[in-house]
């Protein structure tokens, strides 16, 4: 079901029993959805995610209704990282010590682990060793996910950064992604290959990555 605006949402969901997931909302957005939520059918469930707990509290969500998502354990974090870096649940022979060192450099947020692992995928042990000092220099909010995203972003070529910027701009403005692809294609680039390489490198359109792309 595709819903284009708030009024249509109220009409479509009125008195319906639904599971409604609202991801990363700001206070004003959650308040604007108040009538829609109140009109849901009996037995409906509403899940709201936010990085800022005050957003939830300001909208009347009580402490007992808030579930804090914990970081994965060290073992689970290494597994997430390994799937992105090696395509398997644990590092291959000869990479375990390096993988543990790299993983310890960042907060075990799944997105960060996936981006970091993907950016190192297919690289030799010597290349891994060379990245350790670089990772340590990224000190934006010590061990914050920005360090990981910035590391992956800086490793991109100029062309890939421009491609990422054009894709981010199209998403932010609600434009057809084909427009961005056509625009970049005018520069005689292999856009399909470039887009595939961005995906292989773990650079995805998460809102944090979009924020970084805006600075290009």
N, C-alpha and C positions, 0 to 999 in steps of 0.2 A: 504494500500500500504506500503510495507516494502522497505526502501531504505538503501543500505549498505554503500555507500560512496558518496562523493561530486560530482564526475563525473556522477554517476547515477542520482543524484538529478537534476543536470543541464539538463540531457537528458530527464528525465521524466517530469520536470516542464516547459521546454522551451516552451514559447508562450501559456502556459495554464493559464486560469483565476482561481486563487486560493486565499484562505485565508491562509497565512503562519504565524504560531506562533512560534517564536524563544524564548525559555525560558532560562533566566539566562545565557546569552552569555558573553564571555570575548571579549575584543576589537579585538584580532587576529582572533577569530572565526567568528566574524561578518564581518571583512574585507575579510576573505577567502570566504565568501558567497556572496561577491559583484557581481560577474558575474552571479550567479544563480538568485539573486534578479533582476538584470537588465534585465535578459532574460524572466521574467514572462510576461504573457499576459496582455493586456489592461484591466483595471478595477480590477486588483489584489490588495489585501490588505496585508500588512506585519505588524505584531505586534511583538515588541521586548520587553522582560521584563528583567530588571536588577536591582540589589540592589545598584549599583553604577551609579549615574547619569552621571559621567564623561565618562563612557564607551559609553553612547549614544552620548554625545556631540563630543567625539573624532572620532566618525564614521559619523559625518555630520548631525546628527539628531538635528533639531533646537528646541528652547525653546517652540515654538508654537505646535510642534509635540509631546511633552512630556506630558503625563498625570500622575500625582502623585496620587497614591492610598492612600486614607486616612484611618486611623484607624477606626474601627467601633465605634459607640457611646457606652456609658456606658451600655445603655439598651440592645443594640444588642450584645455587648461583653458578658454580663451576659447570654443572650439567647444561644449563641454559647457554652459557658462553660457548661450551664445546660444540653444541649443536650448530651454532652459527659459524664458528671458526673451522670446524672439521667435519660437520655433517654427521656426527655421532655423539653419543652421550658422555664420552670421556676422551681426553686428549690421547693421541696415538703415542707410541713409544718414542721417547726422546723429547716430547713437548710438555710433559706434565709439569715439571718445575717452572718452565716459562709461563705456562697457562695460569698457574697459581699466582705467580708474581704479577702478571698483568691484571688478573681479576681483583687482586687486593688493592689495586690503584684506584678503583672506582667503587662508589656506593652500589650495592647489588640490586639496582633497579632493573627489571627485566628488559625494558627498552634499551637502556644503556649497554647492558651486557650483549644484546643482540647486535646493536650497531657496532660496538667494539669488535665483537667476534667476526662479523661480516667484513669489516675493514681490514682484518688481518688474514682472512681466508685465502689460501693458496700461496701465502708468502713463506719464504724459507726461514730457517731458524736464525740465520744471521740478520734477516730483515726484522724479525721479532725482537731480537736483542737491541737493534738500533732504535726501535720505537720506544723502548722503556724510558730513556732519558727525556724523550719528547713528551710522553704522557705525564711525566712527573712535573714538567714545567707548566702544565695547564692548571692553574691554581684558582680558577673562578669558583668561589664558594667551595673550598677544599673538598675534594672527592664528590662534587656535585655532578649530576648528569650532563650539565653544560660542558664539562671537561671532555666527556666522551664524544658528544656531538660535534664540538669544535674540532677535536682531533680528526674525526672522520671527514668533516667538511674541509678542513685545511689540506687534507690529502688529495682532494679532488683537483682535476685540471681546471684551467680557466673555462674551457668549453662546458664542462660538466657543471660548474658553478652557475654559469649563465643559464643553462638548461634548467637547473633546479630553481633559479630565480623566476624564470618565465612560467614554470609550472605552478610555483607558489602564488604568483601574482594572479594567474587565471583562477585558481581555487579561491583565493581571497575575494576576488571581484565577482565570482560566480559566472565567469566566462567559460565558454566551451574550450576544453583542453586542446581540441584540434587546432584552435586558433594559435595557441602557443607553439604547437608542433609545426604548423605551417610557417609561422614567423621565423622560427629557428631554422627550419628546413631551407629557407631562402638563402641561408649562409652556406649552403652546400655541405651540411653536416649529415652524418648518418644518425638521424635522431632516434630511430628505433633502437639501434645498438646503444646509443648513449643512455636512453631511458632504461634499457635492460641492465646496463652497467651500474646505474644509480641504485636499482633494486638489489643487484648482487652485492653492492657495497653497503647495503643496510641503510641507505639514505632514503627514508620514507616520509610521507607527508603528515607526521605527527605534529601537533601544534608547536612543540618546542623547535622542531626542525624548520617549520614555517617561519618562526620568529627569527631564526638565524639567517634564513635565506633572504629576509627583508633587508638585512644589513649589507647585502652584496653590493 
